Every structure is written in structure tokens, then in C-alpha cells.
Amino acid sequence: MAIERKHLLYFLTTESQPSPFDINMAYDAGFHAVIPYGSVNEESAVLLVQDIIFSRGPKGAKFSALFIGGNDIESAERIRQAAAKSMFPPFQVSMMIDPKGSYTTAVALVAKAEKALGGLCGKQVAIPGGTGPVGIVASMLCVKLGAEVIIGSRQLSGVQQLAERLSAQTGGSVKGAAMATDEDKISHLRGADVILTTGKAGIQMISEGVLKALPSGKLVADVNAVPPTGIFNLAPNDDMKEVVPGIKGIGALAVGVLKYDVEIEMLETIRTSEKFTVLDQNQALEIAQRRLSIGGSRA
Ligand SMILES: NC(=O)c1ccc[n+]([C@@H]2O[C@H](COP(=O)([O-])OP(=O)(O)OC[C@H]3O[C@@H](n4cnc5c(N)ncnc54)[C@H](OP(=O)(O)O)[C@@H]3O)[C@@H](O)[C@H]2O)c1
């Protein structure tokens, strides 16, 4: 009697303790087992991937998959490169990359804003607290969709360097601005069409005073579900709620539901794909846009 092949997900992350968030999601997406490896670096990734690809033979490869995570985008991307270089046909296993949930979270945030505004091309997007992984990926996605971006930070020097790097990387317009005080925020956010708050969990980035000082007609959206949320009067489940007269907001769980759906679809895809597949923020964006029916009836 043939033995049933099990679908195995190898979770390689630079963090010392792999996140239960992604492990739980992988089981919910149908993997029979999730095998986490923490503190992975480029050298150990090569050795792990070789053992993963050779042990089950060419026919077994499609029953194994990789999830690459980590504290920061650069180190996760280095592991992705090391893993990709270690594989060759027919010893290839599908993989997805989502360091600290930043790819799927930023994709959901940006796609929700894109849907609400009917597109981001030509829009000014401000991202207070945008120096973390979610903000950085959101900036790159907004540029990809044709927007101009201002990233806000408490420190000007670091955010200016980051903005220069992202402008060079994306070929678009990314500026850095100090947003340490309410006065700073009002002056930099006044001209924005969209404000995406991606600050640390439990930190209110936009106060009542800032919101009330801004011209109406803007959209605000947040990813911080930990009280206090990132934007005054914006609860996690709110979806296009008026937070102050003339300004509508999308809360962290309204974004989070889409993030969940996108991540599950990515995990299911690498579990079931018959051919070698690599999924990152670009494929995640396509999934989110299809789910929100952005760009026509692609759903
Ligand atoms: N909804 C979801 O499914 C989901 C999934 C993943 C993450 N998230 C949320 O997404 C948000 C961003 O995540 P992340 O990992 O990118 O964030 P992060 O790296 O923890 O923080 C982002 C930025 O917040 C700023 N910051 C830190 N402490 C601050 C303070 N006391 N006051 C003002 N600003 C402060 C810092 O910028 P400066 O030092 O440059 O000022 C930091 O770079 C978090 O709220 C997280 O909970 C949501």
C-alpha cells in the first residue's frame, strides 16, 4: 500500500523564536506539519534547504514548502536568495516570504486604500511611523501604484537616508520627514490624500488635535490593533468610518481580515502548487487586488 505523502512546511526565520502567528496560519492553510527553525542565517539556510530538497526525492519536492520570515526585510531577503541558489530542477520546493508579516500586512493596507480611493496613481501618501518593516513595504507598494510617498519618523536623519534608498530602489518619489510633534505632523500631513499609520503596536500616531487641524477629504488607515490604536477615534473593526467630519478611516482589523485571506491563499498556493512557485509582496498585492475586485472584474 502506498504511503500518503504529508505536506510539510519548513519555517526558516532570522528570529530566535519563530512566530506562532505564521505557524498557526500554516496549519489553518492545510499543512500536515510545520517545522520551525529560528536564528537562521545565510549559511545555515543553505544546509537546511539541501536537506529539505534531497531527502524526499524529485517527486517528494512538491510536498515540501518553505516559509521565510524574520525580524527585518533585508535579512529575510538574503535567506531567500541563499535558499533559491541552493535549489535546481527537479529539486525545488515552493516558497513564500513574509518577514514579520510585513509583506501581507502592507499589501492589505495599501490595497484597502487603493480600493477606497479608486486608485493611488498621482496621490500623495503619508506614512507616519513608516520606518519599520510594514511602513517600508507599504511605501514601496504605493510607489509601484504610482503614488508619491512621505515617510514620517521621530528622527529626521535616519528617515531621510531611508527615503533616499527607497527612491533609488523603486525609481519613484519617496521623501523622509520628521514627525515627532503634532505641529510637524500637521504641516507634513496637510497635503496628503492618504495617511497610512504603521507605527509600533500600542502607539497613537495621529491625535484628535492633528486630525481636526487637517483639511477634510482625506482617507486614513491604520494597522495597529493594540490599544490605543494608531489613529484617534478609529477602532480596529471600522471600515470607512468618519473619524472627524470629512475624514474617513479604515481600522487595523478591517485591514487584518484581508491580510489573513491573502496569507492563507499564499500558503495554500505553495502547499498545492505542482510547479516551483515563489511568492512575495508582488504576488500578495495581486491576490489582494483580485479579492477586492480592483482593476475590473478579476475576482
Ligand atoms: N494587522 C496585522 O495583521 C498586522 C501584522 C503585522 C504588524 N502589524 C502592525 O503593524 C504596525 C507596524 O509594524 P512594524 O513591525 O513595521 O512596526 P515597528 O517596527 O515596531 O515600529 C514602526 C515604527 O514605529 C515608530 N515608533 C516606535 N516607537 C514609537 C513611539 N513611542 N512613538 C512614535 N513612534 C514610534 C518607529 O519609528 P521611528 O523610530 O523612525 O520614529 C518604528 O520604526 C504595528 O502596529 C504592528 O502591530 C499589524
The ligand as a MOL file (V3000), in Angstrom:
LIG
                    3D

  0  0  0     0  0            999 V3000
M  V30 BEGIN CTAB
M  V30 COUNTS 48 52 0 0 0
M  V30 BEGIN ATOM
M  V30 1 N -2.9200 43.9150 11.3640 0
M  V30 2 C -1.9590 42.9830 11.1580 0
M  V30 3 O -2.2740 41.8880 10.6970 0
M  V30 4 C -0.5270 43.3030 11.4890 0
M  V30 5 C 0.5360 42.4210 11.1810 0
M  V30 6 C 1.8540 42.8110 11.4290 0
M  V30 7 C 2.0650 44.0480 12.0350 0
M  V30 8 N 1.0120 44.8370 12.3720 0 CHG=1
M  V30 9 C 1.1770 46.1430 12.9930 0
M  V30 10 O 1.8300 46.9720 12.0520 0
M  V30 11 C 2.4750 48.0280 12.7650 0
M  V30 12 C 3.8510 48.2110 12.1930 0
M  V30 13 O 4.6150 47.0370 12.3980 0
M  V30 14 P 6.1960 47.1370 12.2940 0
M  V30 15 O 6.7330 45.8150 12.7010 0
M  V30 16 O 6.5550 47.7090 10.9770 0 CHG=-1
M  V30 17 O 6.4230 48.2460 13.4270 0
M  V30 18 P 7.7030 48.6120 14.3280 0
M  V30 19 O 8.9270 48.3090 13.5610 0
M  V30 20 O 7.5130 48.0120 15.6760 0
M  V30 21 O 7.5040 50.1910 14.5050 0
M  V30 22 C 7.3640 51.0490 13.3920 0
M  V30 23 C 7.9020 52.4220 13.7510 0
M  V30 24 O 7.1700 52.9900 14.8360 0
M  V30 25 C 7.9650 54.0580 15.3530 0
M  V30 26 N 7.8630 54.1230 16.8220 0
M  V30 27 C 8.3540 53.2370 17.7160 0
M  V30 28 N 8.0730 53.6420 18.9720 0
M  V30 29 C 7.3960 54.8170 18.8560 0
M  V30 30 C 6.8660 55.7490 19.7900 0
M  V30 31 N 6.9520 55.5340 21.1160 0
M  V30 32 N 6.2410 56.8490 19.3250 0
M  V30 33 C 6.1470 57.0850 17.9890 0
M  V30 34 N 6.6560 56.2490 17.0390 0
M  V30 35 C 7.2630 55.1300 17.4820 0
M  V30 36 C 9.4180 53.7920 14.9390 0
M  V30 37 O 9.7820 54.7900 14.0120 0
M  V30 38 P 10.8740 55.9430 14.3360 0
M  V30 39 O 11.8140 55.3980 15.3680 0
M  V30 40 O 11.5120 56.1420 12.9940 0
M  V30 41 O 10.0890 57.1190 14.8010 0
M  V30 42 C 9.3330 52.4360 14.2520 0
M  V30 43 O 10.2520 52.2950 13.1700 0
M  V30 44 C 2.4440 47.6320 14.2540 0
M  V30 45 O 1.4670 48.4150 14.9080 0
M  V30 46 C 2.0540 46.1670 14.2220 0
M  V30 47 O 1.3250 45.7820 15.3610 0
M  V30 48 C -0.2590 44.5020 12.0870 0
M  V30 END ATOM
M  V30 BEGIN BOND
M  V30 1 1 1 2
M  V30 2 2 2 3
M  V30 3 1 2 4
M  V30 4 1 4 5
M  V30 5 2 4 48
M  V30 6 2 5 6
M  V30 7 1 6 7
M  V30 8 2 7 8
M  V30 9 1 8 9
M  V30 10 1 8 48
M  V30 11 1 9 10
M  V30 12 1 9 46
M  V30 13 1 10 11
M  V30 14 1 11 12
M  V30 15 1 11 44
M  V30 16 1 12 13
M  V30 17 1 13 14
M  V30 18 2 14 15
M  V30 19 1 14 16
M  V30 20 1 14 17
M  V30 21 1 17 18
M  V30 22 2 18 19
M  V30 23 1 18 20
M  V30 24 1 18 21
M  V30 25 1 21 22
M  V30 26 1 22 23
M  V30 27 1 23 24
M  V30 28 1 23 42
M  V30 29 1 24 25
M  V30 30 1 25 26
M  V30 31 1 25 36
M  V30 32 1 26 27
M  V30 33 1 26 35
M  V30 34 2 27 28
M  V30 35 1 28 29
M  V30 36 1 29 30
M  V30 37 2 29 35
M  V30 38 1 30 31
M  V30 39 2 30 32
M  V30 40 1 32 33
M  V30 41 2 33 34
M  V30 42 1 34 35
M  V30 43 1 36 37
M  V30 44 1 36 42
M  V30 45 1 37 38
M  V30 46 2 38 39
M  V30 47 1 38 40
M  V30 48 1 38 41
M  V30 49 1 42 43
M  V30 50 1 44 45
M  V30 51 1 44 46
M  V30 52 1 46 47
M  V30 END BOND
M  V30 END CTAB
M  END
